[in-house]
């Protein structure tokens, strides 16, 4: 079974103040190469965090992501990806 879109827990770092945080991004299209996925996640994180009292800057780097639903990981074998500098691993 091929999963096209899933919800991801995305770890990001604000490159201005070097703080890391996480946010859930819904309906992420996994049917694309890694570079395009990271670009999409950067924009999605930016859009999803604009409502925060202290939102991150526009200089966001994706540090990692994993399925937000543990059933996706177990039942469909979708793994996670993380940068070596991700503090949440």
N, C-alpha and C positions, 0 to 999 in steps of 0.2 A: 504494500500500500504506500503510495507516494503522498506525502503531506505537502501541500502547496503553501498554505498560510497558517501560521500559528502565532500565539502570543509569546513574547520573549521578555524575560527580565534582563534589562540592559544596564551594565555598569559603565559609567562614563566619568571622565575627568575634565574639569574645567581648567583649561590650560593657562588661564589668567591667575587663578589663585591656588591651583594644584589640588583642589579638593575633589574627592571622588564620592559619587553617590550612585543610586540605582533608581530605575523607573521601569514600569511595565509598558511595553509598546504592543498594541494589539494588531492582529491581522498582518503580520510581517510575511512578505513573499519570500520564501526560501528558494524559489526556482530561479536563482540568479547567481552570478559569480561573487566571490567573497568581497572584492573591491566595491562592487555596486551595492552589495548588502550593507557594508560599513557606511557608505555615503548616505544611503537611505536611512540607516539608523541614526546617524548624526543629525540629519534634518528632523527626523521624528522626535528625537530626544529634545532638540531645541524647541520644537512646536509644543511638546507635552509639558515642558517646564516653564513656559512663559507666565503661567498663572501663579507661580510660587512667589512668596513674599520677597525672597532674595534669589531670583533665578540666576542660573549660571550665565556666563558670557556667551557670545556666539562662537567662541573658540573651544569647541568640545572635541574630545578624542574618545572614541569608543574603546573601553578597556576589556570588555567581555560581554558575552550574552549566553543565556541558557533558556530552555523552555520554561515558561511561567507555570505550566501545568505538568506536574510530575508524571502523570499518566502518559504524556507524549513521549517522555524520555524512556519510560519502561516499556510501553507497548509498541512504540514505533522506532525506537533506537536513535532518536535525535539527540545528538551530543551537544556540548557547549563549547565555546571558544573563549579563550582569555589571553590577554597580553601578559607578558612576563612581569610587568610592573603593576598589575591589578592587585590592590590590597585586600580584595574580598575573597581570594581563593584560599 
